[in-house]
Amino acid sequence: MGFQLLEKKIYHLSLSVQKQKSVAPGYWVLSLQSPQISSAAAPGQFVLLKIDKNFDPLLPRAMSIHSIIRADNYRIGFTILYKVVGKGTRLLSEKRSGESLAVLGPLGTGFKLSHIASGYEPIIVGGGIGIAPLLFLAQELMERSYTPTVFLGANSQEELLALDEFESLGFTPKVSTEDGSKGVKGMVTDLLGSYLEDSKGLQAEIFACGPAPMLEKAASLAKSYKLNSQLSLEQRMACGLGACLGCVVKIKNKNSGHSYQRVCTEGPVFNGEDIIW
Amino acid sequence: MVASSSPSLSVELNGLKLKNPIIAASGTFGYGLEYAPLGDLGKLGGIVTKGLSMWEEKGNPPPRICETPAGMLNSIGLDNIGIENFITEKLPQLIRYDTAFIVNIWGRETDDYIKAAERLDEAKGIAALEVNISCPNIKKGGITFGTDPSVTFKLVQAVRKRTALPLLVKLTPNVTDIILIARSAEDAGANALSLINTLLGMEIDVSTRRPSLANITGGLSGPAIRPVALQMVYQTAKKVNIPLVGVGGISSVADVIKFMLAGASAVQIGTANFFDPTICWRLVDELEEYLRNDNISDVNQLVGAMREE
């Protein structure tokens, strides 16, 4: 089912699992076949997965689109990279090839790319499971002939996600881990900070996703180097369509004060400068 | 034996005609347009808007929702764009759909409700008003009206005088005796009653020892509350003479039928829209199929038809 309205295509489909692969302890990549959703999707957008037909868990889970699956240059499906954090994601990880899921998407407003001009360097910064939406972004930027600089961070080498996938696209991500087991020991924003310091005057835009403290730091770095930042946020969500107003975050108004904006509709990607932490 | 013609799905709520008894509930379907990408809104019996006030309301700080067993808590805080913006921005887009748009209204004072009713009475394309006297998420207004029979009577009467639109009054379950409130609303001139709104609830995150909602308390909805709602519809149906609209946890066609058997003339689908976003459309088809299979020619034959002996 998919009616077109205001150029917004949203599908509600029953999709069967193509593949479910463990990529690190507690982390999985799920592949779903859907020419419709993958063709309509843009980087930073997400889908809602109703994992179980029963009422516990009741609500679908919001998952960003990790990558697009292609065959002969056609978009035929997409992947989800997720971490098992509770009952819903545990049940999701138990789904095997052939089992089906109700999927709603693509949803939300993703990364804005149309204003990126040649000579601009896109800087991708991912922390932990926040790396999930950034591979699709990197794919898209490459298709548009941009070469982003990629920073990836994690607690440890074991939890460093998607490094091989970025490498197979031809990137050489700059890596940090908190325990020092891979790359530079420390936070990914420390790496970002020294990079920006070393390349002062750089024409760049920062695209980041990760835990809130990381994003807040990325936003403040962007501001001090006078760069734009686009940050993908997370919030508890119910409908995914902008109807329930459950997933709001606090955003600065143009003039003064603040308003609540929906992560599912105005977001999940917001301008770093607009977010009230 | 199969009925030769299509069963009749239309219902009439004491002045409000609906093409079928499936209505999207307030607060779960936005202003209708949010769900338009998923199906033809004109197929639905009706759509109740998000609760609207005479002013723009920011709502409560996040986190505003929290999942619970077979349910969810919300403390949205009546975040809405305001009636003026609704009339200028949403209504012109909505009127192209052939369904009953029911505008849910709320206020902090009686005067807020009166102004809302007067303003909406002038607007074209609105089928009815649903007077929210039961929102648990704002301290003044909402629920404070709906927990006192005489306050309910005065408010509904005041609104009744200001509009010719059919009035649904949405009742809270957070009372000792819902029948007293139902009768007050009926006596004051309500055309129909919607019941129930959410049940007051809360949740605590043990790992942080903090409440799961920024507002601490919220309203419980979803399948978890369905038996409570069903009981209240059943009890109320026996004591009032105006139609009832059953709402609370309805998630399947069997649930729709249960509420009608208990005495509801129509139903509202709420939280189910969140986990099954095309459910309203499917229920229209499934209800028709049920009637056809059971050789029932008119959906109204289900209303209050529970067998008690």
Interface residues (C-beta under 8 A of the other chain):
Chain A: M1 G2 F3 Q4 L5 K8 K9 I10 H12 K50 F55 D56 P57 L58 L59 P60 A102 L104 Q235 R236 M237 A238 C239 G240 L241 G242 A243 C244 L245 G246 C247 V248 V249 K250 S259 Y260
Chain B: G27 T28 F29 G30 L33 E34 Y35 A36 P37 L38 G39 D40 K50 K58 G59 P61 P62 P63 R64 I65 C66 E67 T68 P69 A70 G71 M72 N74 I76 D79 G222 P223 A224 S251 T271 N273 F274 F275 D276 P277 T278
